[in-house]
Amino acid sequence: MEFLVGIWEFFVTNILTKPHFLIGLIVFIGYMLLKRPWYESLAGFIKATVGYLILTVGSGGLITNFRPIIVGLRERFQLDAMVIDPYFGQNAIQAAMEKAGKSFGDVMILLLTAYIVNILLVRFSRYTKLRAVFTTGNVQIQQAATAFWLIFFCFPNLGRWEILAVMAVLLGLYWAVGSNLTVDITQELTEGAGFAIAHQQMFGTFFFAKLAEKMRKRDEAKGKKQGRRLEDVELPGWLSIFNENMVATGILMTLFFGAILLVLGKPYLVGAEFMAEKDNFFFYILQTSLYFAVYLAILQLGVRTFVAELTESFQGIATSFLPNSVPGIDVAATFGFGSPNAVTIGFISGAIGQFLAIGILLLFNSPTIVVAGFIPLFFDNAVISVFANNRGGAKYAFIFPFINGLIQVFGSALIATWVGLSGFGGYLGMTDWATVWPMFTVIMKFLGIIGVVVVAIVLIIIPQLQYRANKEGYFLIVKDYEAYAEKFSPSDDIMHAE
């Protein structure tokens, strides 16, 4: 038993929690199953791993670049607040578990068993109608920790193995069902790139994508002019500079970053060692803002580098072990498709929503004050903007991230206060964990084991309803996207420019 646990810990430490190696391994195995020469399989491994590492450099740079603002807003105004951020959230849960006498090692057991549940649900897709395997390991660690605490909060007196069994089923279902929700909308966005989203906002992304589509159709039914997507808008005159994504990102982020950094002031930034005394404040703001465009470009390069390898190679795994399936990967992979400007607009709109919500909490003397974390601020709202723009048009690329920003703050403040995590300084804070999981927690807390059954049944029913909506195209969209597009013409259902 100890030998098997050791193997699992080695896999978790070196592969599962390092998505670049996991994606590379999937590509290597996929090519070998397709009977490609070993050197082509090795080349695929290297290209996929390097591509994902490039994406990681872009993502990490964005987070680091935004750090002066996140830290500054908290320290400059002396806010004793909870940060909504996956890493702050994980640290808070570790502290809470230690105080409650629980071992974080149980989170690793939960991760293993939930991952097995996810794979089995996809393996038997003929019955479950589930088509996506969650492969974003670093996210799985954060979610396993948060789910552990929420379910433990509901059942503090349940035995160790009983509660782990409950957690594994619910978390495994959430991974499979959530990523499955994004299969169709992602395939249509990427024109058959062959992946789904496996991140922290799967339910939220699906909801806003479908709502944008419904709102667009409602507008059309009323005879209103069809809204155009961001990439279809050609601005006239001097505004035409915004037609170029890199320029638009640089200007918008200079205005956004500049306003906040001016509020923080040079003395604070120098004292906090974010900039040197000799540095010119204007050029510090300009450079910090333009780096946003740099890291976004790096991220998109990483997406282009590894997605093609993953799409082609996964057919070997799908054919041999997991028929009619796709890998669920990091949400940032979608930023290489659709409108590049949607990413920046989603971030800024979501930030305005979050800051407004934080202001409301301060105004009403909320017992829990929230500080925005960059990861929920950027990744949730950017992807919602990308999909809302693709399915509803530019208007919804602005509106829905703003609404989501409000939801992230209010939902996180409510659930973290209730389950006691606000006192430990952090909560995961991303869309699904500020909406879907709080609802699950309420149901289980007040209905007990019956609540567990209710939540499980709801999750099981969701893919069945998706399947009933389009039985003929449901598996075809992952098996042969070109045949699906020819037969069902998804382009007719998704808006186009006039």
C-alpha positions in Angstrom: 0.0 0.0 0.0 2.8 2.4 0.9 4.5 1.6 -2.4 1.3 2.5 -4.4 0.9 5.7 -2.3 4.5 6.6 -3.1 3.9 6.1 -6.9 0.8 8.3 -6.7 2.7 11.0 -4.8 5.5 10.9 -7.4 2.9 11.3 -10.2 1.1 14.1 -8.4 4.3 16.0 -7.6 6.0 15.6 -10.9 3.3 15.3 -13.5 -0.3 15.9 -12.4 0.3 19.2 -10.7 2.6 20.3 -13.6 0.2 20.6 -16.5 3.0 21.2 -19.1 4.4 17.7 -18.4 0.9 16.1 -18.2 -0.1 17.6 -21.6 3.3 16.5 -23.0 2.8 13.0 -21.7 -0.8 12.8 -23.2 0.6 13.9 -26.5 3.4 11.4 -26.4 1.1 8.5 -25.5 -1.5 9.6 -28.1 1.1 9.6 -30.9 2.4 6.2 -29.8 -1.1 4.8 -29.9 -1.5 6.2 -33.4 1.7 4.2 -34.2 3.8 7.2 -35.0 7.6 6.7 -35.0 9.2 7.2 -31.6 11.0 10.4 -32.8 7.7 12.0 -33.9 6.2 11.1 -30.6 9.1 12.6 -28.8 9.0 15.8 -30.9 5.3 16.1 -30.1 6.0 15.8 -26.4 8.6 18.5 -26.6 6.5 20.9 -28.7 3.4 20.4 -26.5 5.5 20.8 -23.3 7.3 23.9 -24.5 4.0 25.4 -25.8 2.4 25.0 -22.4 5.4 26.4 -20.7 5.2 29.4 -23.0 1.5 29.8 -22.0 2.6 29.5 -18.3 5.2 32.3 -18.8 2.5 34.5 -20.2 0.0 33.7 -17.4 2.7 34.1 -14.7 3.8 37.4 -16.2 0.3 38.8 -16.1 -0.1 37.8 -12.5 3.3 39.2 -11.4 2.7 42.4 -13.4 -0.5 43.0 -11.6 0.9 42.3 -8.1 1.7 46.0 -7.2 -2.0 46.8 -7.6 -3.3 43.9 -5.6 -0.8 44.3 -2.8 -1.0 48.1 -2.9 -4.8 48.3 -2.6 -4.6 46.1 0.4 -1.7 47.7 2.2 -2.0 51.3 1.1 -5.5 51.5 2.5 -4.9 49.1 5.4 -7.6 46.7 4.5 -7.8 43.7 6.8 -9.4 41.7 4.1 -9.9 38.3 2.5 -8.2 37.9 -0.9 -10.2 36.0 -3.5 -7.4 34.1 -5.3 -6.8 30.3 -5.7 -3.4 30.3 -3.9 -4.6 32.5 -1.1 -7.6 30.2 -0.9 -5.5 27.1 -0.7 -3.3 28.6 2.0 -6.4 29.5 4.0 -7.8 26.0 3.7 -4.5 24.4 4.8 -4.5 26.7 7.9 -8.2 25.9 8.6 -7.6 22.1 8.2 -4.7 22.3 10.6 -6.8 24.0 13.2 -9.5 21.5 12.7 -7.1 18.6 13.1 -7.4 17.4 9.5 -4.5 16.3 7.4 -3.9 18.0 4.0 -2.8 14.5 2.8 -6.5 13.7 2.6 -6.8 16.3 -0.1 -4.3 14.2 -2.2 -6.4 11.1 -1.6 -9.5 13.1 -2.7 -7.7 14.2 -5.8 -6.8 10.7 -6.8 -10.2 9.2 -6.2 -12.1 12.1 -7.9 -9.8 11.9 -10.9 -10.6 8.2 -11.2 -14.3 9.0 -11.0 -13.9 11.6 -13.8 -12.1 9.1 -16.1 -14.6 6.3 -15.4 -17.5 8.6 -16.2 -15.9 9.5 -19.5 -15.0 5.9 -20.2 -18.6 4.9 -20.0 -19.8 7.9 -22.0 -22.3 5.8 -23.8 -24.4 5.9 -20.6 -23.2 9.0 -18.8 -23.0 11.2 -22.0 -19.8 12.8 -20.6 -17.0 13.7 -23.1 -14.2 15.6 -21.3 -11.3 14.6 -19.0 -10.1 17.3 -16.6 -6.3 17.6 -17.1 -5.5 20.9 -15.4 -3.7 19.4 -12.4 -2.8 22.6 -10.6 -6.4 23.7 -10.6 -7.5 20.2 -9.4 -5.4 20.6 -6.3 -7.0 24.0 -5.5 -10.5 22.6 -6.1 -9.9 19.4 -4.1 -8.8 21.5 -1.1 -11.8 23.9 -1.4 -14.3 21.0 -2.0 -12.8 19.2 1.0 -13.5 22.1 3.3 -17.0 22.8 2.1 -18.1 19.2 2.4 -16.4 18.8 5.8 -18.3 21.9 6.9 -21.5 20.2 5.9 -20.6 16.8 7.6 -18.1 17.5 10.4 -19.1 14.2 12.2 -18.9 11.9 9.2 -16.1 9.3 9.3 -12.9 9.9 7.3 -13.4 7.4 4.6 -17.2 8.0 4.3 -16.6 11.7 3.8 -13.8 11.1 1.3 -16.1 8.8 -0.7 -18.8 11.6 -0.8 -16.2 14.2 -1.8 -14.7 12.0 -4.5 -18.1 11.3 -6.2 -19.2 15.0 -6.1 -15.9 16.4 -7.2 -15.4 13.8 -9.9 -18.9 14.6 -11.2 -18.2 18.3 -11.1 -15.0 17.9 -13.1 -16.7 15.7 -15.7 -20.0 17.6 -16.0 -18.4 21.1 -15.9 -15.8 20.5 -18.6 -18.5 18.6 -20.6 -20.7 21.7 -20.6 -18.0 23.6 -22.4 -17.3 21.1 -25.2 -19.8 22.4 -27.7 -19.2 26.1 -27.2 -15.5 25.6 -27.3 -15.5 23.4 -30.4 -17.6 26.1 -32.1 -15.4 28.9 -30.9 -12.2 27.2 -32.1 -13.7 25.5 -35.2 -12.9 22.0 -33.9 -9.6 22.5 -32.1 -10.5 19.4 -30.0 -10.5 20.5 -26.4 -12.8 21.7 -23.6 -12.3 24.1 -20.7 -11.1 22.5 -17.4 -10.8 25.4 -15.0 -12.7 27.3 -12.3 -15.5 28.8 -14.3 -17.0 26.1 -16.4 -20.6 26.5 -15.4 -20.3 30.2 -15.5 -18.7 30.2 -19.0 -21.5 28.0 -20.3 -24.2 30.1 -18.7 -23.0 33.4 -20.0 -22.2 32.0 -23.5 -25.8 30.6 -23.8 -27.3 33.8 -22.3 -25.4 35.9 -24.8 -26.8 33.8 -27.6 -30.3 33.9 -26.2 -30.2 37.7 -25.8 -28.9 38.2 -29.3 -31.7 36.0 -30.7 -34.2 38.0 -28.7 -32.9 41.2 -30.1 -33.1 39.8 -33.6 -36.7 38.7 -33.1 -37.6 42.2 -32.1 -36.2 43.5 -35.4 -33.1 45.1 -33.9 -30.0 45.2 -35.9 -27.7 42.2 -35.4 -24.9 43.1 -33.0 -21.5 42.7 -34.4 -18.6 40.9 -32.8 -15.5 42.9 -31.7 -13.4 41.4 -34.5 -15.9 42.6 -37.1 -15.9 46.2 -35.9 -13.8 48.5 -38.0 -13.4 51.8 -36.2 -13.1 55.0 -38.4 -10.5 57.8 -38.3 -8.1 58.0 -35.4 -10.1 55.3 -33.6 -8.8 52.9 -36.1 -5.7 52.4 -33.9 -7.9 50.3 -31.7 -8.5 47.8 -34.5 -5.0 46.5 -33.7 -5.1 44.3 -30.7 -1.6 45.1 -29.3 -2.2 48.8 -29.6 -5.7 48.6 -28.1 -4.4 46.5 -25.2 -1.5 48.9 -24.6 -3.7 52.0 -24.5 -6.5 50.6 -22.4 -4.2 49.0 -19.9 -2.2 52.3 -19.6 -5.4 54.1 -18.7 -6.5 51.4 -16.3 -3.2 50.7 -14.6 -2.3 54.3 -14.7 -5.4 55.4 -12.8 -4.8 52.9 -10.0 -1.1 53.4 -9.8 -1.6 57.2 -9.5 -4.0 56.6 -6.6 -1.4 54.4 -4.9 1.3 57.0 -5.5 5.0 56.8 -6.1 6.0 57.1 -2.4 4.1 53.9 -1.6 5.5 52.0 -4.7 9.0 53.0 -3.8 8.5 52.1 -0.1 7.1 48.7 -1.1 10.1 48.2 -3.5 7.9 47.9 -6.6 9.9 50.7 -8.2 13.2 52.5 -7.5 13.4 56.1 -6.3 15.3 57.1 -9.4 12.6 55.6 -11.8 10.4 58.1 -13.6 6.8 57.5 -12.4 5.3 58.1 -15.9 7.5 55.6 -17.6 7.1 53.1 -14.8 3.3 53.2 -15.4 3.8 53.0 -19.2 6.1 50.0 -19.0 4.0 48.2 -16.5 0.9 48.7 -18.7 2.6 47.7 -21.9 4.0 44.5 -20.3 0.3 43.4 -20.1 0.3 43.3 -24.0 3.6 41.5 -24.0 2.5 38.7 -21.7 -0.8 38.4 -23.5 1.0 37.9 -26.8 3.3 35.3 -25.2 0.3 33.5 -23.8 -1.4 33.4 -27.2 1.9 32.1 -28.8 1.9 29.2 -26.3 -1.7 28.3 -27.2 -0.8 28.1 -30.9 2.2 26.0 -30.1 0.6 23.2 -28.1 -3.1 23.0 -29.1 -2.4 21.6 -32.6 -0.2 18.8 -31.1 -2.8 18.0 -28.4 -5.7 17.9 -30.9 -4.1 15.5 -33.2 -2.5 13.2 -30.7 -5.5 12.9 -28.4 -7.3 10.9 -31.2 -5.0 8.0 -30.2 -6.2 8.0 -26.6 -9.8 8.6 -27.6 -9.8 5.7 -30.1 -8.1 3.3 -27.7 -9.5 4.1 -24.2 -11.8 7.1 -24.1 -14.0 7.1 -27.2 -15.8 10.3 -28.2 -13.8 12.4 -25.7 -11.6 15.5 -25.6 -9.1 16.8 -23.0 -10.2 19.6 -20.7 -7.4 22.1 -20.5 -6.5 25.5 -19.1 -9.0 28.3 -19.9 -6.2 30.4 -21.3 -6.1 28.2 -24.3 -9.3 29.9 -25.6 -7.5 33.3 -25.7 -5.9 32.3 -29.0 -9.3 32.2 -30.7 -12.1 34.7 -31.3 -11.3 38.4 -30.7 -8.0 39.2 -28.9 -9.6 42.4 -27.7 -12.3 40.5 -25.9 -9.6 39.3 -23.4 -8.6 42.9 -22.4 -12.2 44.1 -22.4 -13.4 41.2 -20.2 -10.6 41.9 -17.7 -11.3 45.6 -17.4 -15.1 45.2 -17.3 -14.8 42.4 -14.6 -12.4 44.6 -12.6 -14.9 47.5 -12.6 -17.6 45.1 -11.4 -15.3 43.7 -8.7 -14.2 47.1 -7.5 -17.8 48.4 -7.4 -18.8 45.3 -5.3 -15.9 45.8 -2.9 -16.9 49.5 -2.5 -20.4 48.4 -1.6 -19.1 45.9 1.0 -17.1 48.8 2.5 -20.1 51.2 2.4 -22.3 48.7 4.3 -19.6 47.7 6.8 -19.6 44.1 5.7 -18.1 41.7 8.3 -15.9 40.4 5.4 -14.1 42.8 3.1 -12.8 41.3 -0.1 -9.6 42.2 -2.0 -9.5 41.4 -5.7 -7.1 38.7 -6.8 -5.7 38.8 -10.3 -6.5 35.2 -11.3 -10.3 35.5 -10.8 -10.2 39.1 -12.0 -8.5 38.2 -15.3 -9.1 34.5 -16.3 -12.8 34.3 -15.4 -13.8 37.5 -16.9 -11.6 37.3 -20.0 -13.0 33.9 -21.0 -16.6 35.0 -20.4 -16.0 38.0 -22.6 -14.5 35.8 -25.4 -17.5 33.5 -25.4 -20.1 36.2 -24.9 -18.6 38.2 -27.9 -18.5 35.1 -30.1 -22.1 34.1 -29.4 -23.8 37.4 -28.6 -21.7 40.3 -29.9 -19.5 43.1 -28.6 -22.2 44.5 -26.2 -22.3 41.3 -24.1 -18.5 41.1 -24.1 -18.6 44.3 -22.0 -21.8 43.6 -19.9 -21.4 40.0 -18.8 -17.8 40.2 -17.3 -19.0 43.3 -15.3 -21.9 41.3 -13.9 -19.6 38.4 -13.2 -17.2 40.7 -11.3 -20.1 41.6 -8.9 -21.0 37.9 -8.5 -17.4 36.9 -7.7 -17.1 39.4 -4.8 -20.6 39.0 -3.3 -20.7 35.2 -3.7 -17.2 34.7 -2.3 -17.9 37.0 0.7 -21.1 35.2 1.6 -19.7 31.6 1.3 -16.3 32.3 2.9 -17.9 34.1 5.9 -20.4 31.2 6.4 -17.9 28.4 6.2 -15.3 30.2 8.3 -12.6 30.7 5.7 -12.7 34.5 5.7 -10.9 34.5 9.0 -8.0 32.7 7.4 -7.5 35.4 4.8 -8.4 33.8 1.5 -11.0 32.0 -0.6 -10.7 30.5 -4.1 -13.1 33.2 -5.4 -13.6 32.1 -9.0 -17.0 32.0 -10.7 -18.2 28.4 -10.1 -16.9 28.6 -6.5 -18.8 31.8 -5.9 -22.1 30.4 -7.3 -22.4 26.7 -8.0 -20.4 25.3 -5.0 -22.1 27.7 -2.5 -25.5 26.3 -3.7 -24.2 22.8 -3.3 -23.0 23.6 0.2 -26.4 25.1 1.2 -28.3 22.0 -0.1 -26.0 19.6 1.7 -25.9 21.6 4.9 -29.6 21.7 5.3 -30.6 18.4 3.7 -27.7 16.2 4.9 -27.0 13.0 3.0 -30.2 13.6 1.1 -28.6 16.8 -0.1 -25.6 14.8 -1.4 -28.0 12.7 -3.4 -29.8 15.7 -4.8 -26.6 17.4 -5.9 -25.3 14.2 -7.5 -28.6 13.6 -9.3 -28.6 17.2 -10.6 -25.1 16.8 -12.0 -25.9 13.4 -13.6 -29.0 14.8 -15.3 -27.2 17.8 -16.9 -25.3 15.9 -19.6 -28.4 13.8 -20.3 -30.3 17.0 -21.0 -27.5 18.2 -23.3 -27.6 14.9 -25.2 -31.4 15.0 -25.6 -31.1 18.5 -27.1 -29.1 17.2 -30.1 -28.7 13.4 -30.1 -27.3 13.2 -33.6 -24.6 15.8 -33.2 -23.7 15.3 -29.5 -20.8 12.9 -30.0 -20.2 13.9 -33.7 -18.9 17.4 -32.6 -15.9 15.8 -30.9 -15.5 12.8 -33.2 -15.6 14.7 -36.6 -16.1 18.4 -36.3 -16.1 19.0 -40.0 -18.9 16.5 -40.5 -20.8 18.2 -37.6 -20.3 21.7 -39.1 -21.4 20.5 -42.5 -24.5 18.9 -41.2 -25.6 21.2 -38.4 -24.0 24.5 -39.7 -23.1 25.9 -36.3 -22.1 29.1 -38.1 -25.7 29.7 -38.8 -26.5 29.6 -35.1 -23.6 31.8 -34.1 -23.6 35.4 -35.2 -21.8 36.8 -38.1 -21.1 40.3 -39.2 -23.4 41.8 -41.7 
